[in-house]
Amino acid sequence: MDLKDKKELTVDQMAMVEAISANIALTQKAVLTSTEAAAYLGITVSYLYKLTHRQQIPHSKPLGKMCYFDRLELEAWLMSNRVATIDELQERAQAYCAHTRTISNKKGGVR
């Protein structure tokens, strides 16, 4: 490896360190700007504005113009539409069937 390769590797490493530092900073802040929130969510700023316009994402506009986002609310929003696993669905189905059998037995239904 020659000197030029070592220099480029160092530049790449520095870029990675800067990116990691920026991500750590975002996880430490309680309130995020639009740019920070978009980076935190991994979406574009324009898509974030679309979500705010449709009132699909929690945000605040203290002076009516700038949008701010609570990081914890964003995390809750990200996890809000959880999809159940197959095992969870099977457990629900078994519980429902057991409950339905108990109710039909109490009403004198067919066994």
C-alpha positions in Angstrom: 0.0 0.0 0.0 1.6 3.3 -1.0 1.3 6.6 0.7 -1.6 7.8 -1.4 -3.7 4.8 -0.4 -3.0 5.4 3.2 -4.0 9.1 2.9 -7.3 8.2 1.2 -8.1 5.6 3.8 -7.6 8.2 6.5 -10.0 10.6 4.7 -12.5 7.8 4.5 -12.1 7.0 8.2 -12.5 10.6 9.1 -15.8 10.8 7.1 -17.0 7.7 8.9 -16.1 9.2 12.3 -17.9 12.4 11.4 -21.1 10.5 10.3 -21.1 8.5 13.5 -20.6 11.6 15.6 -23.5 13.3 13.8 -25.7 10.2 14.5 -24.7 10.2 18.2 -25.5 13.9 18.5 -29.0 13.3 17.0 -29.7 10.6 19.6 -28.8 12.9 22.4 -31.0 15.8 21.5 -34.6 15.9 22.7 -35.9 18.4 20.1 -35.0 18.1 16.4 -35.2 20.5 13.5 -36.7 19.3 10.2 -33.3 18.5 8.7 -32.2 16.6 11.8 -35.5 14.7 12.1 -35.3 13.7 8.4 -31.8 12.4 8.9 -32.8 10.7 12.2 -35.7 8.9 10.4 -33.7 8.2 7.3 -36.1 10.0 4.9 -35.8 13.2 2.8 -36.8 16.5 4.1 -39.5 16.9 1.4 -41.1 13.6 2.5 -41.0 14.8 6.1 -42.8 18.0 5.1 -45.4 15.9 3.2 -46.0 13.9 6.4 -46.3 17.1 8.5 -48.7 18.7 5.9 -50.9 15.6 6.1 -50.7 15.7 9.9 -49.4 12.1 9.9 -46.4 12.7 12.0 -46.2 14.4 15.4 -44.6 17.8 15.3 -44.8 21.3 16.8 -44.9 24.8 15.2 -44.3 27.2 18.1 -44.3 30.3 15.9 -46.4 28.9 13.0 -43.5 28.4 10.6 -40.6 26.3 11.8 -41.4 22.6 12.5 -39.8 20.9 15.5 -39.9 17.3 16.4 -39.7 15.5 19.8 -37.3 12.6 19.3 -39.2 10.3 21.6 -42.4 11.0 19.8 -40.7 10.2 16.5 -39.6 6.9 17.9 -43.1 6.1 19.2 -44.5 7.1 15.8 -42.0 4.8 14.0 -43.1 1.9 16.1 -46.9 2.7 16.0 -48.0 0.3 13.3 -46.5 -2.9 14.6 -47.1 -6.1 12.5 -47.7 -9.2 14.5 -45.5 -12.3 13.9 -47.1 -15.6 12.7 -46.5 -17.0 16.2 -48.4 -14.1 17.8 -51.3 -14.5 15.3 -51.5 -18.2 16.1 -51.6 -17.5 19.8 -54.4 -15.0 19.3 -56.3 -17.4 17.2 -56.0 -20.2 19.8 -57.0 -17.8 22.6 -60.0 -16.7 20.6 -61.1 -20.2 19.8 -60.8 -21.3 23.4 -62.7 -18.2 24.6 -65.4 -18.8 21.9 -65.8 -22.5 23.0 -66.2 -21.4 26.7 -68.9 -18.9 25.8 -70.8 -21.3 23.6 -70.6 -23.9 26.4 -72.1 -21.5 28.9 -74.9 -20.6 26.6 -75.8 -24.3 26.1 -74.4 -24.3 22.7 -73.2 -27.3 20.7 -70.0 -29.0 21.9 
